[in-house]
């Protein structure tokens, strides 16, 4: 999706500004059902005030409303880019040398 993920968040933000023309790129994190580390990330343009509210993103990514700058007052609008990341090695709930911890 749009060449993501990249190794640095600042590079991801720059890419979304360039490829999608987004002005104020923000992101929110979420957990999949059994995750012990936030493994979902959703980017959106917080400056978008004209597009319809993205109800999927509002329901799925509002557990941490103050994360990465917070939610726009008028909701997440327009397109979003969601990515899933593997937790860093050594994170609780991950796999150790002998398998699941």
N, C-alpha and C positions, 0 to 999 in steps of 0.2 A: 504494500500500500504506500504509494508515493515515495518509495525508496527508503522507508523506515523499517526497523529502527536504525539509528546511527549511534556512534559511540558516545556522543555528548548531546545533552538536551539542547544546548544553545545552537548546535548544528541543525537539529530537528526543527527548531523554531525558525531559523533562517530559511531552511528548505521550504517550509509551509508558507512563509511570507512570499518567497519567490515563486513557487509553483502554483499556489492557490490565490495569491493576492491578498492574503489575510493581513489585517493591520495590527490587531492585538491578540496574539496567539497565547492561549492559556490551556492548561491541562488539568485533568482530574484523574485520580487513581481509584481503583476498585479491586476487589478480590473475587476470584472465581469461588465456587461453592466450598471447596475443601482447602483452599490456599491458606498458608500461614504467612504469606508475604504478599504485598500488593502486586499482582501480576498483570493487571489490565490498566491501560492508560488511554485517555481520550483527549485529543487536542481539538480545539474549536476557536473560532474568531469571536472574541468577546466584544469586538466593536460592531458586529453585525446587529443592527436593530430593525432591518427591513424584512428579513426572511422569516418564515413561520417558525414557531417554537419547535424544537426537535424533542418530541416527547420521549422517544427512546433514550436519548442522552440524559434528559432530565431525570428519568426514573432510575436509570442504570448507574449514573455517575454523581449522585448528589449525597452520598454518605459522608463525604468530607467536603462540605461546602466552602471551607476557608482554605483548602489546599491550593497551592500554586496561584495565589491571587484571588481565589474565590469565584463564586458564580456571578454572572452579570445580573443586575437588578431585574432585568426583564427576561431572564432565562437564557438558556443556550439556544441559539437560533441558527438555522441553516445546517450545512454539512458538518460532520465531525470525522475525524480520522482516529480510529481505535487500533491499538496494537497490544499484543500480549507478549510479555517478557518472561523469561525463565528467571527464577530467583537466583541471587548470587550464590556461589558455592559456599558451603558452611552455614547457610541460613537454617534456622530451626525448621524441622519438618522436611528438610531436603534429604539427599542421600549421602551417606558416608561411604567410606571405602568398602564396607561389607554389605552395602545395600541400604534400604530405607532405615531411617533412624527411629 
